[in-house]
Amino acid sequence: MADTVTPAVADPAGPGSTRRERTGWYFYDWANSAFQTTVITVFLGPFLTTVTELAAGCELGADSCDGAVYPLGIKVAAGSFYPYLISLSVFLTVFVLPVIGAIADRSAHKKRLLAAAAFTGAGATIAFAFVTGERYLLGGALFLIANISFGAAVVVYNSFLPQLGGPDERDGISSRGWAIGYLGGGLLLALNLVAVTMLSEEGNAQRTLDLARWSIVSAGVWWAAFTLIPLRWLREHPTAAALQAGGNVLTDGFRQLGRTLREIKAYPLTLYFLLAFLVFNDGIQTVITLASQYGTEELRLEQSTLIVTILLVQFLAFGGALALGALAKRIGAWKTVLLSLVLWTGVIIAAFRLPAEAPVPFMILGGCIGLVLGGSQALSRSLFSQLIPAGKEGEYYGFYEISDKGTSWLGPLAFGLVFQLTSSYRVGLVSLLIFFVVGFALLAAVPMRRAIIAAGNTPPRVL
């Protein structure tokens, strides 16, 4: 596996960093992308929806289900449970992730925080082995733990980025991390595809459900195992505040977060960029998260078709992330992200018009998603790194992560509400257009060079 990624890590040394350290950083994307791809994007939506439908009294393998479940006494349509669960997990991360970021900035041992969050999330994912029968509430609880831990680990992971390279290197470093993540996620997904293809039985819905559950478990094992590489190769880069900190890091982290919230108004352009990102990336994450549910419930596609499509997305996203990273060197990351949002708008319109039970058009659209997916997210991450005041990377990435990998809430909430009102997944999909249109307008209004200078940083040569 290391041989697979060697060509992608041949980049010039950043200030105070080594090639080995940056390779270790890239490998955490390789590790956690298994959760994003195998769990969030492919298996969890259909799996947990099926378990919820069983709890609602529907028959396993039924073409449609109008049943409902009653978590905490609240009536929820079985098809809306998973989107609502995503929204709840992100609502909780609003309180958790900024605190994790503040603690990371005050700690001289960020790798320990990374390990704690990653292994907690991986453990919850492995525990899906026990989500059988109608245990939809157990599945929901484990997802909340895994997804919040996933976000917490990414906050700590992202906070290393500004220390790995200078302003002109970060777009490339971030893009390589995303690209390698797609390779890792794609490899595990390919293995799961082989398992599903070889072990499934036609007409045996229970067998398909069991294979989905064990595929989810495999992502937890992958996540835990490959996290050991960054924990060994990354080096600590404690901030001045961390070196001077005394007393309890947790309480100091809360105090520091309070100070940052009071002082953050001094960086209005950073906040404006963050708002733009939260809007358009919420749309991106909703598409990624609900694509498999849309494919199975609305387009009536087989699970194998969905896996092949997502696998296609993964490997095309590897090239797309590197290609958009190269384009950013020519025209700037800001313009490249704006271009990607135009393409995302076209993707939503095309997805609305997809015919049911037609796998080829769905796969073609998946290929188009792959070409813009990695680059739009990788370049957004590196752009934001330029807007963070020195020494507060963890805190600011804590706010950023509220709508990063696997964490979106407005999109799934809108999708779930529209479905509950109309019983149409297509109408729910159209509701996502607003996120890309408004996000484009907000991002286009950010004066990036002035924003970077206002944060006390040096702008890259090309924006």
Helices and strands as residue ranges (DSSP letters): H 2-5, G 6-9, H 19-34, I 35-43, H 44-55, E 68-69, G 71-73, E 76-77, G 78-80, H 81-106, H 110-126, G 127-130, H 136-158, G 161-163, H 170-199, H 205-233, H 240-244, H 249-263, G 264-266, H 268-297, H 303-331, H 333-352, H 359-385, H 393-400, G 401-403, H 410-422, H 425-430, H 433-444, H 448-454
